[in-house]
Amino acid sequence: MKKYIIGLLSASLFLTSCEDFLTVVPETQLSSATFFKNQNDFEQAVNAAYSPLRTITNDRSWLLSEMHSDNTYYVRNVLFGAVDNQEDLADFSVPESNGTTANVHVLNQWRQDYLIIARTNQILALIDEVNFDAAVKGNLKGQALFLRAYAYFELARYFGSVPLHLTPVAVRSEAALDLSPEPAVYAQIETDLVAAIPLLLDKAAQQPGRVTSGAARTLLANVYINQKKWAEAEQVLSPVISSGQYTLMASYDMAFSENAANKNNAESVFEVQFIEGAAGLQGNFMYQFMPRPISAAELQPIMGTNNAQPIDGEGNNIPTPDIIAAYEEGDLRKDASIGYVFLAGAFQDPKTLPYIKKIRKRAFPA
């Protein structure tokens, strides 16, 4: 009997040791067990939380907002095929199967917003436990709170009721939360932004491109406006207006300057940051927004590049006659916002079509 007991004890000790031995932290990649240990780790994590904004603004938000309205439409090459991803944009919020929609743009928007939420939840859950400069910590925490609020504000406007994740998801079962009522989602957005405002630096002190206290106030005001809380919006915006750090540019077209040095200018409250070059962090708005098919010769004067490539497929976000007619006579914004291009291969008449001009990039005079 004694030998049996000793054998059981030995076996249990061996199994316990095996469990500890098999729980190995990866040494060749970052994980939550090895990361989030110092200021630099949290700075990198906040940078990562900004990253999905590029995909959202470059590939999603204009499809689900501007093109969902009657301001723009797509002009397609009829030889492109029988199916257009944009054809069902007008129906993107209509449930098709089990309360969901099959539209890929909606799916990707949902994923990117929850990617921001997942990353900021991880930051917010751990940042108070790590000791480093309090002002730096507060600024990073404020940015994370803003970004989480930004993502939920998008979700609330697109979908209304959504799952409200406020802590990191550790196991698969925690990912399947019930929908929270829309008022609860808005209440959380307000809570995050109210907490973020005093933590964030103002525009004069903040690193360009990062969230500022003025940006948080402006987003909170937008949240209030969407709920028709007019008095609250006015109260939270007053310090932004009186700060003297924001002003309209001398002319409308300067807000969309072709000079890269004009990024994050005095008119800018918050901009999603892109960068030119081969790093893969640039936007391609103009190539997506041109009517199709367009030849290299037709594209070159607009893009200002020596190696312009012809584009087939679909031309998205093309201004409609209604939005063009909405400009009053003498409105200087019209020429800064809308250009025209003649397409010899256009499948419709007239062959001169409008395009969104204000965000074009020209490296040299046409």
N, C-alpha and C positions, 0 to 999 in steps of 0.2 A: 504493500500500500504506500509506504514512504517513497519507494522508487517511482511509483505512479505519479504521486503528487509532485515530486521533484521534476519528473519528466514534463508534466503539464506546465509548471512554472518556467522551465527552460524553453518550452515551445512558445509560450506567450511572450516571453522576453525576446525571443528570436523574431517573432512576428512583429512586435512593436518596433524593434530595431529596423526591420525591413521596411516598415511604413515610413519611418523617418529617413531611411536611406533612399527610398524611392521618391521622396518629395524633394526634387532637385530644382533649384531656381536656375532658369536658362542663363548661361554665361555669354552667349553670343548674340543676344538680343535684349532689348529693354522690356521690362515688365513692371507691373505695379509694386512688386516686391523689392525691386532694385531702384526704381525711379521715385520721383517726388521726395527727394531727400534734402534739396537745397534750393536757393533762389533761382539758379540757372535752370533747374529742372522745371520749375513752375513757369518760367519765362518761355521755355520751349513748348510746354503744354498749352499755354495761352495762344502762342503763335499757331499751333495746330488747330485750335478752336476757331481761329479766323479763317483758316484755309477753305472750308466748304463754301464760304461766301462767294468765292470766285465762280465756282460751278453754278451756284444759285443765280447770280446776276448775269453771267455770260450765257447760260443755257436754259434757264428755267423761268425766272421771274417775268421777263417780257412775254414769254409764251403764255403764261397763265394769267397775266394781267392785261398788258396792252393788246395782245392779239385775241384775247377773250372779249375785248370791247369792240366797238364799231369804229375805232380810230385807225386800225391797220388790218391788213389781210395779207395773204401770200399770193405771189405770182409765180406760177410753176412752169417748168418745162414739161409739156404733155408727153414727151418721150421718156420721162423719168420713170414712169410705171403707173400702175392702176391704183396704188394705195398711198395715201398721204397721212403721215403721223399727225399733221395739224388739222385734219378734217374734223376730228371729234373734239377739238378744243372747246367749242361752244357747249359741249355736253360733259365737260371734264368732271363736274361735281355730281353728275347724275349716277346713282348707284346702278350697277349692271349685274353684279353677281355677289351674293352674300353681303350686300351693303358696300361693295367696293366698285372701283372703276378700273378698266383694263388699260387706260391711257398711260403710256410709259412716262410722259412728262410729269404726271401727277405722282407716280411711284417714285421717280427720282427726286422730286421736290421733297416729298415726305422723308425719304432716306437722308437727304442732306441736312434737313432741319434737325432730325433726330441724331445725326452724327455730331452736330454742334452741341446738342443737349447732352449727349453721352459724355463728350469730352469736358464740357464745363461742369457737369455733375461730379466727375472724378476730381477735378481741381478743387471745387468748393467743399468736397467731403474731406479733403486732406490738408488744405493749405494752412488752416489754423493750428495744426499739430506740429508744423515745422517752424523752427526758430530762424528768422532772418529779419532784415530791416523792416520796421513796421510800416513806414510810408510806402516802400516798394511793394510790400505784401498787400496793403490796402488797394493800391493802384491795380495790381494784377487781379485781385479778387473783384474789384469793381468792373473790370473788363469782362471777366467771366460771367458776372451777374447780368451785365448788359447783353452779352451775346446769347445767353440762355433766354432772356426776355425777348430779344429780337426774333429768335427762332420760334418761340411760342406765339408771338404776335403774328408771324406769317401763317402758322398753322391755324390759329384761331380765325383769321380772316378767310382762309381758304376752306376750312372744314368745320369750324364751329367747335363742337365737342371733340376732344382728342385725349389720348392717354397722357396723364400728367406725371411724368417721371422727374423726381427731384433728388434721387440718390442713385449711385452707380448700380447697374444691374450685374449681379455676381453670378447668378445661375439662370438657366433658360426660363424657368417657371416665372421668374420675376419680370420677364419682358412682356408678359401678356396681361397688362393692366386693363381694367375697365375704362370706358370713356368717362372723362370728367366733364361736367356741364360747362358750357361756354362761359358763364359768369365766374366759375371757379378758376378757369384758365386765365381770364382777364385779371382776376384778383391776384393771382400769382405773378403775372407780368408786372403789375403795379408794385407789388412787394419787392420784387427783384430790382426794379429801377429806382425806387425810393431808397433802397439800401445802397445802390451803386453810386448815386449822385455825390454824396459826401466823401466817398473813397477815391473818386477819380480826379485827375488833374484837369485844369482848364486848358483851353486851346493854346495859350501862350506857353504853357509849361510842358504839355504832353508831347511825346515823340510823334512826328507827323504820321498820319495813317492810323493811329490808335484811337480808341474810343476816349472821348473827353466828357467832362461833366456837362458841357453844353449839349453834346450829342445825346446823353442819357436824358437830360431834361426835355429835349426836343422829341425824342421817341416817346417819353412818358406823355407829353402833350398830345401826340398823335394817338396814343392809346386812349386817352380821355376823350378826344374828339370823336373817335370811332364809337364811343359809348354815349356821345352827346353830353358829356360832362364839361360844359363850356367854361364855367367858373374855375374849375380845377386846372383846365388847360391854360387859361390866361395866367393863373397864379404861378404855375411852374415855368412858363415861358418868359415871364417878365425879367428874371435875372439874365437870361440869354440875350435879350434885346438890349438891356442896359449895360451889359458887360463891355461893349465897345469892341469886342473881338470878332464880330461878324458884321459884314456889310455887303451890299450888292456890288458887283463889279461895275466898272464904268460903262460897259456896254454888255448886252446880253451874250454876244458871241464869245466874249472873253471867258465866260464860265466853262466853255467847251473848247478852250484854246488848243491849238495843235502843238503848242510848246509844252514839252513834258515838265518844264520848270513851273508850270502853272497848276500842277496838281495840288490838292489840299489848300486851295487859295482862300481868300477872306470870305468868300461866299459859301464855302464848303463847310457843312456841319459834320458829315460822316461820309467817307468814300471807301468803297471796297478797292483794295490795292492790287494793281497789276504791274508787271514789269516787262519791258521789251527784252528781246534776246532769245537765246536757245534754251533757257531754263524751263520752258513750258509753263510759265506763269503769266503769259500775256492773254489778252482777250481777242476774240475774232468777231466782234460785233458786226463790223462793216462787211465782212465776207458773208455773214449770215443774212444781212439786211438788204443785199442787192437783189433787184429783180433778175430773173433768169430766162433763157440762157444769156450770159454776158461774155464777150470775148476778151482776150487779154488787152487788145488795143482799146476797147471801150472802158476797161477797168483801170488801166494804167494812169490816166490823168486824175482819177479820183483817189486812188491809193498812193500815188506818188512813189511807186516802186519800179525799178528797172526790170524786174522779172515777174510781173503780174501774171497770174494763171487764169485761164478761162474757168468759168463756173457753170455747171449744169444743175439739175435738181430743182430745188424750190428756193424761191426768194421770199424771205419772211419779213414781217413787220413793214410792209409797204404802206405808206400813208394813203388813206381813202380820200375820195373827192370831198366827202363831208368834212373831214378834219382840216383839209386844205382851205375849204371855203369858210371855215370858222375864223380864220385870221381876217381881221378888219383891214381895210385899205390903209396902207402906210405903216402897218405893224412891222417893225424892224426884226421881229423874231422870226418872221416867215422865211426870209432869205438865209438866215443863219441856221434854220432848222431843216429846211427841205430843199433838196437839189433835184435835178432832172438829168436823165441819161437816155440817149437814143440807142436802142438795141436792134441791130439789123436782123437778128435771128428771132425776134419776139414772135410769139404765136398769137398775138392779138393786135388790134389797131385801136388807138394810135400806138406807134412803136416807141414813142418818147414816154418814159415812165418816171414817176417820182421815187425818191429814196430818202431815208433819214440822213441828213447831211452833217448834223452838228457833232457827231463823234467820229467822223472820218479822220484818217491819218494821212497826211501828205508830207513826204520827206523833202520835197522841193516844189517850187511854183509850177503849176501845170501850164 
